[in-house]
Amino acid sequence: MAEAQRAALSDLAERHAKRSRTILQHFHVQAPDYADVTRAHLASKMHSDYQQALVLPEVIQARQGPAPPIPSKPTELSGMLDEMEVQRGLAKQHAPSSAVALRPAAAAKATPASASHLQTALMRPEEAVHDTGRSMLNSALIRKKELAQQQAKPAYHAPWKLMRVMSGHLGWVRCVAVDPHNQWFATGAGDRIIKIWDMASGELKLSLTGHISPVRGLAVSHRHPYLFSAGEDKLVKCWDLETNKVVRQYYGHLSGIYALSLHPTLDVLVTAGRDASARVWDMRTKTQIHVLGGHRGTVASVACQEGDPQVITGSMDATIKLWDLAAGRCVTTLTHHKKSVRALALPPHEFTFASGSAGGHNIKRWRCPEGTLMTNMTHEGIVNTLSCNADGVLFSGADDGSMQLFDYATGVPFQSMRDTVQPGSLDAEAGVFCSAFDQTGTRLITGCADKTIKIYRET
């Protein structure tokens, strides 16, 4: 009886072991190993986490419009699970599914129909049909670099050299104005005298006396036979060039006048000075039209032009203000300069203007009418004067006698010069206070601290 029980138990154990071996063999055949299971789990998790990164945001999709699905090859991350299922016989192999990508390679062969306006604007004409596969950001950066390289090549300008030195003033020459007919020019100095010089020969033709303080501003009208002068005696005088006498005087400034400018098309005169204001005068009636107040320091430079902004002022509070002449109010205040703005220049060939100050990028070019900064130029020293001709030559003169000539379009300097004092003067008197190109743009007139007027010309 005991032997029968032992035989039954042995048979039961043998059948149980055989069944266990069968189950284990079936498990090894059907179930993947632990490493494959872990890799599949991670692939599935990463695929679900980063699935949204393959689709554009809704805002950009709405802006660009619906894009047709473009077939693309599945990535290794997204196809790992499918390959394992195929190897194990759990799924059938099928064609790769289409996926929406930010910039698929297949889309680079043709211009997408839903291209945004920004991408279309950044693409050159030759890239409009055959794109190179660059993304919109790369295209913008490459295009910007190419434009910078094109703008960095200045046009050729002939060098300038000293042509003539004229003496006659007994003080610093602070202002210069050229006749619209290019026959003569006028200079004003610290000796309170206005002198008229012949342009061709350089001979002194006339001396006008009437100011009791240094003359700081001169302007010749091209619409009337008038010469306007302003000085530190708070007076603005209108000289009749036919009789060489003062016919009008304009009263209203509370302190010395440092700058003067004429409007090119209106009978309007603008003056500015130490009372931190610019005043607009009616040329004929001597009426003060506007008081342009708002600066917190001496207004050292003023310029008028035909288009808006019609009045531009630069002050020693390191700001530039653009004014609406009709309303008499400030439109824009530019605060890019770090120190006092002493010089302004209006080029005759562009609707822009240049400003000069001291320190850092002390010469800046601005676009009108909004006053957008375009170019930075550097001239070591305190820039007292700026002038620009129709050939795109910008001249800057500093108080230490240094002079720079720039290509106005690119801001690249092409010549540097030094002011040479006349014999008998101190080296410290090498300084440039004022400058002006003649009507042809081939001669440059400068007023210096050694009481001389120097004329430069192209070689």
Salt bridges, closest charged atoms under 4 A:
ASP11 OD2 - ARG15 NE 3.94
ASP36 OD1 - ARG39 NH2 2.54
ASP36 OD2 - ARG88 NH2 3.02
ASP49 OD2 - LYS45 NZ 3.23
GLU126 OE2 - ARG124 NE 3.56
GLU127 OE2 - ARG124 NH2 2.97
GLU127 OE2 - ARG134 NH2 2.51
ASP131 OD2 - ARG103 NH2 2.30
GLU146 OE1 - ARG124 NH1 3.05
GLU146 OE1 - ARG143 NH1 3.65
ASP191 OD2 - HIS169 ND1 3.18
GLU232 OE2 - ARG216 NH1 2.66
ASP233 OD2 - HIS211 ND1 3.05
ASP267 OD1 - ARG223 NH1 2.50
ASP267 OD1 - HIS224 NE2 2.93
ASP267 OD2 - ARG284 NE 3.53
ASP275 OD2 - HIS253 ND1 3.06
ASP275 OD2 - ARG279 NH2 3.38
ASP317 OD2 - HIS295 ND1 3.47
GLU350 OE2 - HIS349 NE2 3.90
GLU350 OE1 - ARG365 NH1 3.20
ASP407 OD1 - HIS157 NE2 2.58
ASP419 OD1 - LYS454 NZ 3.20
ASP438 OD2 - ARG443 NE 3.17
ASP450 OD2 - LYS454 NZ 3.00
